[in-house]
Amino acid sequence: MPAYDNEGATISMEDVRDPDDSTLRISTIEDELASRRNRMFKTQQSTVASRRQQAVCVRRAHKKYGTTTNPNVILDGLNMTVPKGTIYGLLGASGCGKTTLLSCIVGRRRLNSGEIWVLGGRPGGPGSGVPGPRIGYMPQETALFGEFSIRETMIYFGWIAGMTTKEVDERIDFLVTLLQLPNPTRQVKNLSGGQQRRVSLAAALLHDPELLILDEPTVGVDPVLRQSIWDHLVEITKGGRTTVIITTHYIDETKQANIIGLMRGGRFLAEESPMELIRRYNGESLEDVFLKLSVLQNRGKRRRSSILADVVERVEVPAIPDPRVDSEDPEIGEISGEFGDNVSMTSKGRGIVAEPAVVEALPPEENHSRGILERIKPMKMHHMQALVWKNFWSLFRNFGLLAFIVGLPISQMFLFCLAIGHYPVGLPIAVVNHEMGANNTNVLCQYDKDDCPQDPDTWEWNLTRFSCRYLDFLSKRQSNLIAYSSESVAMAEAEHGKARVVLVFPANFSTSLQERLRDPRHADVYTVMSSDIQAHMDDTDKQVEWMLNRDLLLSFMEATEHLSEICNLPTRLLSTPVYIHKPIFGLEVPNFTDFAGPGVILTIIFFLATALTSGSMLAERNEGILERSLVSGITGTEILFAHVLVQMLVMMVQTATVLVIGFLVFGLTLRGPVVWVVILTLINGLCGMTFGFVVSCLCDKERTATYLALGSFLPMMLLCGIIWPIEGMHIILQYISYVLPLTKSTESLRSMLQRGWSITMPTVYSGFISTTVWIVVYLTLSILLIKFKKG
Ligand SMILES: Nc1ncnc2c1ncn2[C@@H]1O[C@H](COP(=O)(O)OP(=O)(O)OP(=O)(O)O)[C@@H](O)[C@H]1O
């Protein structure tokens, strides 16, 4: 059986067989293997050392977008070497992948395979300083806060880089002169496009970083200023401490660069000094050289490797089998981690086991076998200071947003409390009172209030005009009673929508009623029928029908009770099988506002938090500010915490507003513990915020986020028992309802407010538990989505 060395080559038996001894000398094989391993380890160490000496070193970089079936290959085995203290001009046609390459270098995107070394470390590796203040990054988009002044912008980026405000102010003076910036007090949104780009460049130069990565910094800049920017770049690279990578479409301006990388088809056509390029390809200008090389590449006359062989490959050494990279399979290996926080550190891979020596050769911080807790970077005070300050000012500078944040809960609560849930009054009721004769037009007819039996025991009395007594009580509940002379006329009016119910009193209503009261068990059919009030109901609105039925019934109870009382009758006049007593919980007059209030309060707070969170996260991301902040060293965790801090304050104001309007202004029932009510409302807002994180991770555009938020708002309103009892839903929907985030919390709040229950009741504490579980679920989802989307 052949033995295998590290590189997979067999060691021949002849190599180790002693001619005088036919026995296999195992120790010789082991020695040979150890020696080869040692040689390889030394080579790897020297490779690592060589790559660490460069400012940036990219090897065999593969990057593609799209799907496996329809891939869009952007980087195709690209090699790049940027020595320290140089200006590196990255040139190439629009769409060739310059920005993609730069975002891989700054750690914002992952390669599908290949290696990147930046300032001696791997982007994202803890301790590498990349992303972080060692880099100054100017993205292609301006990536600034429109509401901030130039000075405030600099303070934000300066604080992130660990500068003091004084240091920032001093640096601003220099940058204003260098880049001919307008007055630093001017708001960014009021600057011209070119001025904004210069502010963006100033933000990258501000903290004097070791590596400047500038994506088209001279767009929209006049030639004189462009020259002074280049002069400055030349000046700062002279000492060897600062390195600059710059992309531009003005090929000629890169004459001042030390090295130019001409990018095309996912690789470099050439990587050389401008003079050498012009000389070697006999071009009149760099543009000329680029054209020539492109034509050559198109014709396939030159193999790519031979073009670069003497340039790039001079620093190329045998590949390090990176434990995290399977360079053969671009789908599997990925190198860069996220930003050193807990958001995304592990690389994809097949779990390739590296040789121990290779693992040792890598910097210790790059050993990705570290546990999750070790990967969590501690939050930095100056980062949090910058983020919280920025979040506050972004909020308070944006008047429209502020009006929305404060105005929406106020207006929603006012509208809800004024518009929803109150008892409908003034419903038109048609009355045909045959007891008062056909010509009676006075619906509230006169009756003798003291009409009592002579002897209550014998019921010997001539009860009169009980219909008038009844209508008197009914009018206290529903005042819009209209008298009609005949049933047919009243019915015709009801059919035209002019009455919600038609009440008909028979001619001898009172005498029949008296008969029925005296001996209910022996009353004949005629007596029963002529003592009934006929009610013809408009059934189109079930809520109204239900309420009118209740009014009709209660008015009758009140009229008979009143008669019992004044006549000192021993029992209630009419006994109904169900008698409505004072409620155990809730109000005597049914009030839908109290029922729906808890759900509405939670919904307002939840979805406002969702909208604000997703809106601000997406705006930051789409304007490139998020990317820029991340490259400056801010971590995802810090961004989340800073957002939560500011948002919590906003939510406290919103919660206070909503509760004050609901309970103090409109008198919604509040029987339970106020502290727990406030806490539940706040954690519900926190839950909405985390849902906002999920939305912003799922959607790329604000518009899509709006659709998603709306698309979840409506089902939640319908299914969480906010506007209708869950017990009245379809059984399957009931199960769905119980796992939604607002259901249990609504029940919990309702129980605290109306029943006065405390936190010890299961219905109440289950609302807190459910909301907390949802917060954890949403946070986990956000983190997974960030991980999934990166790359
Ligand atoms: N997130 C993405 N998803 C899919 N394709 C992308 C993505 N980002 C960039 N691309 C595509 O990758 C290619 C390279 O884009 P990139 O922005 O890197 O080019 P560029 O050289 O910087 O162009 P320009 O000079 O115009 O800025 C383009 O075809 C672009 O459409």
The ligand as an SDF file (V2000), in Angstrom:
LIG
                    3D

 31 33  0  0  0  0  0  0  0  0999 V2000
  -25.9310   42.7410   -5.1540 N   0  0  0  0  0  0  0  0  0  0  0  0
  -25.7950   42.4030   -6.4360 C   0  0  0  0  0  0  0  0  0  0  0  0
  -26.5290   41.4080   -6.9600 N   0  0  0  0  0  0  0  0  0  0  0  0
  -26.3960   41.0380   -8.2350 C   0  0  0  0  0  0  0  0  0  0  0  0
  -25.5550   41.6240   -9.1060 N   0  0  0  0  0  0  0  0  0  0  0  0
  -24.7950   42.6370   -8.6440 C   0  0  0  0  0  0  0  0  0  0  0  0
  -24.8640   43.0750   -7.3000 C   0  0  0  0  0  0  0  0  0  0  0  0
  -23.9990   44.0990   -7.1340 N   0  0  0  0  0  0  0  0  0  0  0  0
  -23.3910   44.2650   -8.3260 C   0  0  0  0  0  0  0  0  0  0  0  0
  -23.8830   43.4040   -9.2200 N   0  0  0  0  0  0  0  0  0  0  0  0
  -23.4500   43.2560  -10.6200 C   0  0  0  0  0  0  0  0  0  0  0  0
  -22.0720   42.9840  -10.6110 O   0  0  0  0  0  0  0  0  0  0  0  0
  -21.4380   43.6480  -11.6590 C   0  0  0  0  0  0  0  0  0  0  0  0
  -20.2830   44.4650  -11.1130 C   0  0  0  0  0  0  0  0  0  0  0  0
  -20.8080   45.5170  -10.3640 O   0  0  0  0  0  0  0  0  0  0  0  0
  -19.8550   46.5740   -9.6750 P   0  0  0  0  0  0  0  0  0  0  0  0
  -20.7130   47.5750   -8.9830 O   0  0  0  0  0  0  0  0  0  0  0  0
  -18.8750   45.8610   -8.8550 O   0  0  0  0  0  0  0  0  0  0  0  0
  -19.1560   47.2220  -10.9410 O   0  0  0  0  0  0  0  0  0  0  0  0
  -18.2180   48.4940  -11.0430 P   0  0  0  0  0  0  0  0  0  0  0  0
  -17.0430   48.0830  -11.8110 O   0  0  0  0  0  0  0  0  0  0  0  0
  -17.9750   49.0870   -9.7030 O   0  0  0  0  0  0  0  0  0  0  0  0
  -19.1300   49.4540  -11.9100 O   0  0  0  0  0  0  0  0  0  0  0  0
  -19.1250   51.0550  -11.9400 P   0  0  0  0  0  0  0  0  0  0  0  0
  -17.7800   51.4760  -12.4210 O   0  0  0  0  0  0  0  0  0  0  0  0
  -20.2080   51.4140  -12.8750 O   0  0  0  0  0  0  0  0  0  0  0  0
  -19.3820   51.4980  -10.5420 O   0  0  0  0  0  0  0  0  0  0  0  0
  -22.4890   44.4680  -12.3770 C   0  0  0  0  0  0  0  0  0  0  0  0
  -22.8980   43.7500  -13.5160 O   0  0  0  0  0  0  0  0  0  0  0  0
  -23.6120   44.5370  -11.3820 C   0  0  0  0  0  0  0  0  0  0  0  0
  -24.8350   44.5620  -12.0760 O   0  0  0  0  0  0  0  0  0  0  0  0
  1  2  1  0
  2  3  1  0
  2  7  2  0
  3  4  2  0
  4  5  1  0
  5  6  2  0
  6  7  1  0
  6 10  1  0
  7  8  1  0
  8  9  2  0
  9 10  1  0
 10 11  1  0
 11 12  1  0
 11 30  1  0
 12 13  1  0
 13 14  1  0
 13 28  1  0
 14 15  1  0
 15 16  1  0
 16 17  2  0
 16 18  1  0
 16 19  1  0
 19 20  1  0
 20 21  2  0
 20 22  1  0
 20 23  1  0
 23 24  1  0
 24 25  2  0
 24 26  1  0
 24 27  1  0
 28 29  1  0
 28 30  1  0
 30 31  1  0
M  END
$$$$
